[in-house]
Amino acid sequence: MGMTMTQKILARHAGLDHVVPGQLVEGKLDLVLGNDITTPVAISEFNKAGLTRVFDREKIALVLDHYTPCKDIKSAEQAMMAALAGKTDTILRNCATEPEVADLAGFLRGCGFTIYGGGTETIFIKGAANAPRARQKELRGETTYFIVEDRIEAATYLMAALGSGGRILLRNTRARLLTEVLCVLRRMGAELRCFEDLIELRAPACLRSPGIVITAPYPGFPTDCQPQLMSLAAAARGLTTVREEIFENRFTHKKELSKMGADIEICGKNAIIKGTAGLQGCDVTARDLRGGAALIIAGLSAEGVTEILDSGHIERGYEDLDSRLRELGAEIERSA
């Protein structure tokens, strides 16, 4: 959420200091700066301390009929937040349709802003920079809003239960937000029962390969579940191919899983995983948020003890993950 808030800060101030998000190790960021809605910023431009001063070249003013280059959640959220500080109306096209985008639009509507089409490919935003003073005071009022559940967190718990051969019941989780993930888990042998806001999973005696899985924008298989899936596939019977179509260089967890005995080969965008008889616990390093979650899943299913270093990455996306897994029966503890 930090990079999303950058746009609102730049709408009020000349610049800011920003810490590099832990998951962004290589590649580029798409920042919404001034009238250049998506400005690629190389990660290497951040200094060694992990801080940078980002200046907007021109205050956000007139943005019309902007076409987002890719269906990325953060690009859509950043463009929405930037457009709210504009002086006129904005139409965003080719937007991500993830539930989180629709939820942000719903929250902003609850704050009094005018936004239509959140969760669809076309979003209309009415800029609030020129709103009357009385209207601006209303927009600064308090708002109560119940946010959407974290579908990636839910998927991680489901995969942890599946990888460790257990059973789990998730409450306040809607299956319709995880359709493709649940389809892949069923192919791996999971027994699933879904109700309106409940999901129950029972693991099979032996995991089997899901075959070919390709990450895609919602409602496809989420890229944020790709590392966790690779941990499951490493211990599943058969050959699994995972194709990453969203981000570059998102197989950094491959090296750590290989230390545990996983048989993984990277060929461009494809990770080819040959299931093994079992993983072995060892010391590994979490290099990003979801890769760290994947190592936890691998550690739960591995023989012996697994110690994960740099676990701070994991804490960015999961609240009390270790204590909740202990409640489910996992032998996991946080070292000092």
Summary of the structure (lengths in Angstrom):
residues: 336
radius of gyration: 21.3
end to end distance: 27.6
largest distance: 67.1
contacts: 1070
relative contact order: 0.09
helix: 34%
strand: 24%
